């Protein structure tokens, strides 16, 4: 469900009617949402940007000892209160109509709830949701990235933290620059971290142009790397692709740069969906012919 298809169409599957914020306050005061803190789900959906029910359930389930059915019930409840909303993507394969699972995103009341209680301005407006109709690849990227993050949360004993769409600042020729990857995964501890900087690509028409625009920033970051609060040491770049063929296309572009291949690792949808974490990463090798081959070592250090 994570592959990009031409002519994907967004289908709204949430609540369109206005829900007054007073109703949300009353619901919370009556403790009807208290078995799992409702704000935990709303905040998680905001953090993940676009997510599936399975992803929400598995992350919430790690933090709260509560049944899957209870979490599903809570998700439905916060959708009905317009704290979060949902869409689907419809598409055709060989003339057969298909659709994705529900894709959950923040809704207007959820924004008001978090901003009101946390006194912070969220980086969100409804145009972010509406972009699913014009740029479905943005949301597909979030979905497969989140699926990989769930794998790390559940399977990596050294997992420390993650952040979606972080700003990672670095200095280049005395000026501050930053990259904004799809995610940052940290392994280790407060004192020592290994960083994976994730960039996700789907096969939308301009994906290679997106990569080529990013590459100079990658080169600048590695050229005179200095540790920062978010990057304690040089990170590994992890590229998430749709399939092995797209991985090799990314490798070919990276191979033309000054970025050592040893700083890059790769994965793709089938590996994420079917392999255990230690077998879900590929390493690229450049042959004398100039072609790239992929090796799939077992990374025991992740366990």
HELIX and SHEET records of a PDB file:
HELIX    1   1 UNK A   21  UNK A   29  1                                   9    
HELIX    2   2 UNK A   38  UNK A   48  1                                  11    
HELIX    3   3 UNK A   53  UNK A   63  1                                  11    
HELIX    4   4 UNK A   68  UNK A   80  1                                  13    
HELIX    5   5 UNK A  108  UNK A  118  1                                  11    
HELIX    6   6 UNK A  126  UNK A  134  1                                   9    
HELIX    7   7 UNK A  136  UNK A  155  1                                  20    
HELIX    8   8 UNK A  207  UNK A  223  1                                  17    
HELIX    9   9 UNK A  244  UNK A  254  1                                  11    
HELIX   10  10 UNK A  261  UNK A  263  5                                   3    
HELIX   11  11 UNK A  269  UNK A  274  1                                   6    
HELIX   12  12 UNK A  277  UNK A  279  5                                   3    
HELIX   13  13 UNK A  300  UNK A  302  5                                   3    
SHEET    1   A 3 UNK A   9  UNK A  12  0                                        
SHEET    2   A 3 UNK A  84  UNK A  93 -1                                        
SHEET    3   A 3 UNK A  96  UNK A  99 -1                                        
SHEET    1   B 3 UNK A   9  UNK A  12  0                                        
SHEET    2   B 3 UNK A  84  UNK A  93 -1                                        
SHEET    3   B 3 UNK A 103  UNK A 106 -1                                        
SHEET    1   C 5 UNK A 159  UNK A 164  0                                        
SHEET    2   C 5 UNK A 183  UNK A 188 -1                                        
SHEET    3   C 5 UNK A 193  UNK A 200 -1                                        
SHEET    4   C 5 UNK A 236  UNK A 241  1                                        
SHEET    5   C 5 UNK A 264  UNK A 268  1                                        
SHEET    1   D 2 UNK A 168  UNK A 172  0                                        
SHEET    2   D 2 UNK A 175  UNK A 179 -1                                        
SHEET    1   E 2 UNK A 283  UNK A 286  0                                        
SHEET    2   E 2 UNK A 292  UNK A 295 -1                                        
END                                                                             
